[in-house]
Amino acid sequence: MDKTYSLAVIGSPSTVLLYRAVGAVPFAVSTVAEAEETLHHMMRTAQEGDTEYYAVCFVEEQLFQKLSDQIRDKMAKRSLPAVIPVPTGEQKGKTPYGVQRINEIVERAIGTNIFQD
């Protein structure tokens, strides 16, 4: 049986429904615990040989920042789904968390922050 790769979005109901218009599978959650359970489900599905896999999962920045270290470690060790924090526009005047993470990863990889002002 062929595998189907999907795009998923985890976040507040008002945010995830916008992504449905582009074909993403929305997972509306209200708490960090619900977000973590959804991510666990996605990782289990990929391991158990289900026919639907989530290749990419966008998570609202506010939720992503609050995920437990345990789930972050599990996500870091897996290739699918690629879990990516996305800004929601609620952090005016701050550098979005996703941009900060990219800066940290690049600095760790090459030894310097090439994006620094």
CNS distance restraints for C-alpha pairs under 8 A (distance, minus, plus):
assign (resid   1 and name CA) (resid  51 and name CA) 7.13 0.50 0.50
assign (resid   2 and name CA) (resid  51 and name CA) 6.69 0.50 0.50
assign (resid   3 and name CA) (resid  50 and name CA) 7.93 0.50 0.50
assign (resid   3 and name CA) (resid  51 and name CA) 4.81 0.50 0.50
assign (resid   3 and name CA) (resid  52 and name CA) 5.93 0.50 0.50
assign (resid   3 and name CA) (resid  53 and name CA) 6.99 0.50 0.50
assign (resid   4 and name CA) (resid  51 and name CA) 6.05 0.50 0.50
assign (resid   4 and name CA) (resid  52 and name CA) 4.80 0.50 0.50
assign (resid   4 and name CA) (resid  53 and name CA) 5.98 0.50 0.50
assign (resid   5 and name CA) (resid  52 and name CA) 6.04 0.50 0.50
assign (resid   5 and name CA) (resid  53 and name CA) 4.84 0.50 0.50
assign (resid   5 and name CA) (resid  54 and name CA) 5.42 0.50 0.50
assign (resid   5 and name CA) (resid  55 and name CA) 5.53 0.50 0.50
assign (resid   6 and name CA) (resid  24 and name CA) 6.97 0.50 0.50
assign (resid   6 and name CA) (resid  25 and name CA) 7.21 0.50 0.50
assign (resid   6 and name CA) (resid  52 and name CA) 7.17 0.50 0.50
assign (resid   6 and name CA) (resid  53 and name CA) 6.12 0.50 0.50
assign (resid   6 and name CA) (resid  54 and name CA) 4.68 0.50 0.50
assign (resid   6 and name CA) (resid  55 and name CA) 5.79 0.50 0.50
assign (resid   6 and name CA) (resid  56 and name CA) 7.06 0.50 0.50
assign (resid   7 and name CA) (resid  23 and name CA) 7.48 0.50 0.50
assign (resid   7 and name CA) (resid  24 and name CA) 4.89 0.50 0.50
assign (resid   7 and name CA) (resid  25 and name CA) 6.12 0.50 0.50
assign (resid   7 and name CA) (resid  54 and name CA) 5.76 0.50 0.50
assign (resid   7 and name CA) (resid  55 and name CA) 6.13 0.50 0.50
assign (resid   7 and name CA) (resid  56 and name CA) 5.08 0.50 0.50
assign (resid   7 and name CA) (resid  57 and name CA) 5.92 0.50 0.50
assign (resid   7 and name CA) (resid  58 and name CA) 7.94 0.50 0.50
assign (resid   8 and name CA) (resid  24 and name CA) 5.24 0.50 0.50
assign (resid   8 and name CA) (resid  25 and name CA) 4.58 0.50 0.50
assign (resid   8 and name CA) (resid  26 and name CA) 5.88 0.50 0.50
assign (resid   8 and name CA) (resid  27 and name CA) 7.26 0.50 0.50
assign (resid   8 and name CA) (resid  54 and name CA) 6.41 0.50 0.50
assign (resid   8 and name CA) (resid  56 and name CA) 6.26 0.50 0.50
assign (resid   8 and name CA) (resid  57 and name CA) 4.56 0.50 0.50
assign (resid   8 and name CA) (resid  58 and name CA) 6.27 0.50 0.50
assign (resid   9 and name CA) (resid  16 and name CA) 5.93 0.50 0.50
assign (resid   9 and name CA) (resid  19 and name CA) 7.15 0.50 0.50
assign (resid   9 and name CA) (resid  24 and name CA) 6.61 0.50 0.50
assign (resid   9 and name CA) (resid  25 and name CA) 6.24 0.50 0.50
assign (resid   9 and name CA) (resid  26 and name CA) 5.02 0.50 0.50
assign (resid   9 and name CA) (resid  27 and name CA) 5.92 0.50 0.50
assign (resid   9 and name CA) (resid  57 and name CA) 5.43 0.50 0.50
assign (resid   9 and name CA) (resid  58 and name CA) 4.68 0.50 0.50
assign (resid   9 and name CA) (resid  59 and name CA) 5.89 0.50 0.50
assign (resid  10 and name CA) (resid  16 and name CA) 6.51 0.50 0.50
assign (resid  10 and name CA) (resid  26 and name CA) 6.37 0.50 0.50
assign (resid  10 and name CA) (resid  27 and name CA) 4.83 0.50 0.50
assign (resid  10 and name CA) (resid  28 and name CA) 6.01 0.50 0.50
assign (resid  10 and name CA) (resid  29 and name CA) 6.79 0.50 0.50
assign (resid  10 and name CA) (resid  35 and name CA) 6.64 0.50 0.50
assign (resid  10 and name CA) (resid  38 and name CA) 7.99 0.50 0.50
assign (resid  10 and name CA) (resid  57 and name CA) 7.22 0.50 0.50
assign (resid  10 and name CA) (resid  58 and name CA) 6.22 0.50 0.50
assign (resid  10 and name CA) (resid  59 and name CA) 4.81 0.50 0.50
assign (resid  10 and name CA) (resid  60 and name CA) 6.59 0.50 0.50
assign (resid  11 and name CA) (resid  15 and name CA) 6.26 0.50 0.50
assign (resid  11 and name CA) (resid  16 and name CA) 5.79 0.50 0.50
assign (resid  11 and name CA) (resid  27 and name CA) 6.64 0.50 0.50
assign (resid  11 and name CA) (resid  28 and name CA) 5.39 0.50 0.50
assign (resid  11 and name CA) (resid  29 and name CA) 5.58 0.50 0.50
assign (resid  11 and name CA) (resid  30 and name CA) 7.53 0.50 0.50
assign (resid  11 and name CA) (resid  35 and name CA) 7.58 0.50 0.50
assign (resid  11 and name CA) (resid  59 and name CA) 6.04 0.50 0.50
assign (resid  11 and name CA) (resid  60 and name CA) 5.35 0.50 0.50
assign (resid  11 and name CA) (resid  63 and name CA) 7.27 0.50 0.50
assign (resid  12 and name CA) (resid  16 and name CA) 6.25 0.50 0.50
assign (resid  12 and name CA) (resid  28 and name CA) 5.29 0.50 0.50
assign (resid  12 and name CA) (resid  29 and name CA) 5.54 0.50 0.50
assign (resid  12 and name CA) (resid  30 and name CA) 6.17 0.50 0.50
assign (resid  12 and name CA) (resid  60 and name CA) 7.96 0.50 0.50
assign (resid  13 and name CA) (resid  17 and name CA) 6.25 0.50 0.50
assign (resid  13 and name CA) (resid  27 and name CA) 7.83 0.50 0.50
assign (resid  13 and name CA) (resid  28 and name CA) 4.69 0.50 0.50
assign (resid  13 and name CA) (resid  29 and name CA) 6.84 0.50 0.50
assign (resid  14 and name CA) (resid  18 and name CA) 7.16 0.50 0.50
assign (resid  15 and name CA) (resid  19 and name CA) 7.39 0.50 0.50
assign (resid  15 and name CA) (resid  88 and name CA) 7.86 0.50 0.50
assign (resid  16 and name CA) (resid  20 and name CA) 6.86 0.50 0.50
assign (resid  16 and name CA) (resid  26 and name CA) 5.19 0.50 0.50
assign (resid  16 and name CA) (resid  27 and name CA) 6.71 0.50 0.50
assign (resid  16 and name CA) (resid  28 and name CA) 6.28 0.50 0.50
assign (resid  17 and name CA) (resid  21 and name CA) 7.41 0.50 0.50
assign (resid  17 and name CA) (resid  26 and name CA) 6.32 0.50 0.50
assign (resid  18 and name CA) (resid  22 and name CA) 7.99 0.50 0.50
assign (resid  19 and name CA) (resid  23 and name CA) 6.85 0.50 0.50
assign (resid  19 and name CA) (resid  24 and name CA) 5.52 0.50 0.50
assign (resid  19 and name CA) (resid  25 and name CA) 7.69 0.50 0.50
assign (resid  19 and name CA) (resid  26 and name CA) 6.95 0.50 0.50
assign (resid  20 and name CA) (resid  24 and name CA) 4.87 0.50 0.50
assign (resid  20 and name CA) (resid  25 and name CA) 6.21 0.50 0.50
assign (resid  20 and name CA) (resid  26 and name CA) 6.23 0.50 0.50
assign (resid  27 and name CA) (resid  38 and name CA) 7.64 0.50 0.50
assign (resid  29 and name CA) (resid  34 and name CA) 5.73 0.50 0.50
assign (resid  29 and name CA) (resid  35 and name CA) 6.08 0.50 0.50
assign (resid  30 and name CA) (resid  34 and name CA) 6.81 0.50 0.50
assign (resid  30 and name CA) (resid  35 and name CA) 7.95 0.50 0.50
assign (resid  31 and name CA) (resid  35 and name CA) 6.50 0.50 0.50
assign (resid  31 and name CA) (resid  63 and name CA) 7.90 0.50 0.50
assign (resid  32 and name CA) (resid  36 and name CA) 6.15 0.50 0.50
assign (resid  32 and name CA) (resid  63 and name CA) 5.95 0.50 0.50
assign (resid  32 and name CA) (resid  66 and name CA) 6.70 0.50 0.50
assign (resid  32 and name CA) (resid  67 and name CA) 6.54 0.50 0.50
assign (resid  33 and name CA) (resid  37 and name CA) 6.19 0.50 0.50
assign (resid  34 and name CA) (resid  38 and name CA) 6.18 0.50 0.50
assign (resid  35 and name CA) (resid  39 and name CA) 6.29 0.50 0.50
assign (resid  35 and name CA) (resid  63 and name CA) 7.35 0.50 0.50
assign (resid  36 and name CA) (resid  40 and name CA) 6.14 0.50 0.50
assign (resid  36 and name CA) (resid  67 and name CA) 6.84 0.50 0.50
assign (resid  36 and name CA) (resid  71 and name CA) 7.08 0.50 0.50
assign (resid  37 and name CA) (resid  41 and name CA) 6.17 0.50 0.50
assign (resid  38 and name CA) (resid  42 and name CA) 6.34 0.50 0.50
assign (resid  39 and name CA) (resid  43 and name CA) 6.28 0.50 0.50
assign (resid  40 and name CA) (resid  44 and name CA) 6.11 0.50 0.50
assign (resid  40 and name CA) (resid  71 and name CA) 7.88 0.50 0.50
assign (resid  41 and name CA) (resid  45 and name CA) 6.03 0.50 0.50
assign (resid  42 and name CA) (resid  46 and name CA) 6.48 0.50 0.50
assign (resid  42 and name CA) (resid  53 and name CA) 7.41 0.50 0.50
assign (resid  42 and name CA) (resid  54 and name CA) 6.65 0.50 0.50
assign (resid  42 and name CA) (resid  81 and name CA) 7.35 0.50 0.50
assign (resid  43 and name CA) (resid  47 and name CA) 6.48 0.50 0.50
assign (resid  43 and name CA) (resid  80 and name CA) 7.45 0.50 0.50
assign (resid  43 and name CA) (resid  81 and name CA) 7.09 0.50 0.50
assign (resid  44 and name CA) (resid  48 and name CA) 6.08 0.50 0.50
assign (resid  45 and name CA) (resid  49 and name CA) 6.67 0.50 0.50
assign (resid  45 and name CA) (resid  50 and name CA) 5.64 0.50 0.50
assign (resid  45 and name CA) (resid  52 and name CA) 7.62 0.50 0.50
assign (resid  45 and name CA) (resid  53 and name CA) 6.85 0.50 0.50
assign (resid  46 and name CA) (resid  50 and name CA) 6.28 0.50 0.50
assign (resid  46 and name CA) (resid  52 and name CA) 7.66 0.50 0.50
assign (resid  46 and name CA) (resid  53 and name CA) 5.60 0.50 0.50
assign (resid  46 and name CA) (resid  54 and name CA) 7.67 0.50 0.50
assign (resid  46 and name CA) (resid  80 and name CA) 7.56 0.50 0.50
assign (resid  53 and name CA) (resid  81 and name CA) 7.74 0.50 0.50
assign (resid  54 and name CA) (resid  80 and name CA) 6.87 0.50 0.50
assign (resid  54 and name CA) (resid  81 and name CA) 5.39 0.50 0.50
assign (resid  55 and name CA) (resid  80 and name CA) 5.42 0.50 0.50
assign (resid  55 and name CA) (resid  81 and name CA) 4.56 0.50 0.50
assign (resid  55 and name CA) (resid  82 and name CA) 6.14 0.50 0.50
assign (resid  56 and name CA) (resid  80 and name CA) 7.11 0.50 0.50
assign (resid  56 and name CA) (resid  81 and name CA) 5.03 0.50 0.50
assign (resid  56 and name CA) (resid  82 and name CA) 4.70 0.50 0.50
assign (resid  56 and name CA) (resid  83 and name CA) 6.03 0.50 0.50
assign (resid  56 and name CA) (resid  84 and name CA) 7.46 0.50 0.50
assign (resid  57 and name CA) (resid  81 and name CA) 6.15 0.50 0.50
assign (resid  57 and name CA) (resid  82 and name CA) 6.02 0.50 0.50
assign (resid  57 and name CA) (resid  83 and name CA) 4.78 0.50 0.50
assign (resid  57 and name CA) (resid  84 and name CA) 6.19 0.50 0.50
assign (resid  58 and name CA) (resid  83 and name CA) 5.87 0.50 0.50
assign (resid  58 and name CA) (resid  84 and name CA) 4.86 0.50 0.50
assign (resid  58 and name CA) (resid  85 and name CA) 5.74 0.50 0.50
assign (resid  58 and name CA) (resid  86 and name CA) 6.24 0.50 0.50
assign (resid  59 and name CA) (resid  63 and name CA) 6.75 0.50 0.50
assign (resid  59 and name CA) (resid  64 and name CA) 6.00 0.50 0.50
assign (resid  59 and name CA) (resid  83 and name CA) 6.95 0.50 0.50
assign (resid  59 and name CA) (resid  84 and name CA) 6.07 0.50 0.50
assign (resid  59 and name CA) (resid  85 and name CA) 4.85 0.50 0.50
assign (resid  59 and name CA) (resid  86 and name CA) 6.00 0.50 0.50
assign (resid  60 and name CA) (resid  64 and name CA) 6.13 0.50 0.50
assign (resid  60 and name CA) (resid  85 and name CA) 5.63 0.50 0.50
assign (resid  60 and name CA) (resid  86 and name CA) 5.15 0.50 0.50
assign (resid  60 and name CA) (resid  87 and name CA) 6.17 0.50 0.50
assign (resid  60 and name CA) (resid  88 and name CA) 6.54 0.50 0.50
assign (resid  61 and name CA) (resid  65 and name CA) 6.05 0.50 0.50
assign (resid  61 and name CA) (resid  85 and name CA) 4.93 0.50 0.50
assign (resid  61 and name CA) (resid  86 and name CA) 5.31 0.50 0.50
assign (resid  61 and name CA) (resid  87 and name CA) 5.33 0.50 0.50
assign (resid  61 and name CA) (resid  88 and name CA) 7.08 0.50 0.50
assign (resid  61 and name CA) (resid  96 and name CA) 7.89 0.50 0.50
assign (resid  61 and name CA) (resid  97 and name CA) 6.46 0.50 0.50
assign (resid  61 and name CA) (resid  98 and name CA) 7.10 0.50 0.50
assign (resid  62 and name CA) (resid  66 and name CA) 6.78 0.50 0.50
assign (resid  63 and name CA) (resid  67 and name CA) 6.51 0.50 0.50
assign (resid  64 and name CA) (resid  85 and name CA) 6.04 0.50 0.50
assign (resid  65 and name CA) (resid  97 and name CA) 7.73 0.50 0.50
assign (resid  67 and name CA) (resid  71 and name CA) 6.72 0.50 0.50
assign (resid  67 and name CA) (resid  72 and name CA) 6.80 0.50 0.50
assign (resid  68 and name CA) (resid  72 and name CA) 6.37 0.50 0.50
assign (resid  69 and name CA) (resid  73 and name CA) 6.03 0.50 0.50
assign (resid  70 and name CA) (resid  74 and name CA) 6.41 0.50 0.50
assign (resid  71 and name CA) (resid  75 and name CA) 6.15 0.50 0.50
assign (resid  72 and name CA) (resid  76 and name CA) 6.11 0.50 0.50
assign (resid  73 and name CA) (resid  77 and name CA) 6.46 0.50 0.50
assign (resid  74 and name CA) (resid  78 and name CA) 6.65 0.50 0.50
assign (resid  75 and name CA) (resid  79 and name CA) 7.82 0.50 0.50
assign (resid  75 and name CA) (resid  81 and name CA) 7.75 0.50 0.50
assign (resid  75 and name CA) (resid  82 and name CA) 7.70 0.50 0.50
assign (resid  75 and name CA) (resid  83 and name CA) 7.21 0.50 0.50
assign (resid  78 and name CA) (resid  82 and name CA) 7.88 0.50 0.50
assign (resid  84 and name CA) (resid  98 and name CA) 7.73 0.50 0.50
assign (resid  85 and name CA) (resid  97 and name CA) 7.60 0.50 0.50
assign (resid  85 and name CA) (resid  98 and name CA) 5.60 0.50 0.50
assign (resid  86 and name CA) (resid  98 and name CA) 6.46 0.50 0.50
assign (resid  87 and name CA) (resid  91 and name CA) 7.94 0.50 0.50
assign (resid  87 and name CA) (resid  96 and name CA) 6.27 0.50 0.50
assign (resid  87 and name CA) (resid  97 and name CA) 7.48 0.50 0.50
assign (resid  87 and name CA) (resid  98 and name CA) 7.16 0.50 0.50
assign (resid  91 and name CA) (resid  95 and name CA) 7.85 0.50 0.50
assign (resid  91 and name CA) (resid  96 and name CA) 7.00 0.50 0.50
assign (resid  95 and name CA) (resid  99 and name CA) 6.77 0.50 0.50
assign (resid  95 and name CA) (resid 100 and name CA) 6.83 0.50 0.50
assign (resid  96 and name CA) (resid 100 and name CA) 6.49 0.50 0.50
assign (resid  97 and name CA) (resid 101 and name CA) 6.20 0.50 0.50
assign (resid  98 and name CA) (resid 102 and name CA) 6.36 0.50 0.50
assign (resid  99 and name CA) (resid 103 and name CA) 6.27 0.50 0.50
assign (resid 100 and name CA) (resid 104 and name CA) 6.29 0.50 0.50
assign (resid 101 and name CA) (resid 105 and name CA) 6.18 0.50 0.50
assign (resid 102 and name CA) (resid 106 and name CA) 6.10 0.50 0.50
assign (resid 103 and name CA) (resid 107 and name CA) 6.07 0.50 0.50
assign (resid 103 and name CA) (resid 113 and name CA) 6.31 0.50 0.50
assign (resid 103 and name CA) (resid 114 and name CA) 7.98 0.50 0.50
assign (resid 103 and name CA) (resid 115 and name CA) 6.76 0.50 0.50
assign (resid 104 and name CA) (resid 108 and name CA) 6.08 0.50 0.50
assign (resid 104 and name CA) (resid 113 and name CA) 7.53 0.50 0.50
assign (resid 105 and name CA) (resid 109 and name CA) 6.12 0.50 0.50
assign (resid 106 and name CA) (resid 110 and name CA) 6.12 0.50 0.50
assign (resid 106 and name CA) (resid 111 and name CA) 7.71 0.50 0.50
assign (resid 106 and name CA) (resid 112 and name CA) 7.45 0.50 0.50
assign (resid 106 and name CA) (resid 113 and name CA) 6.57 0.50 0.50
assign (resid 106 and name CA) (resid 114 and name CA) 7.78 0.50 0.50
assign (resid 107 and name CA) (resid 111 and name CA) 4.94 0.50 0.50
assign (resid 107 and name CA) (resid 112 and name CA) 4.55 0.50 0.50
assign (resid 107 and name CA) (resid 113 and name CA) 4.65 0.50 0.50
assign (resid 107 and name CA) (resid 114 and name CA) 7.43 0.50 0.50
assign (resid 108 and name CA) (resid 112 and name CA) 7.29 0.50 0.50
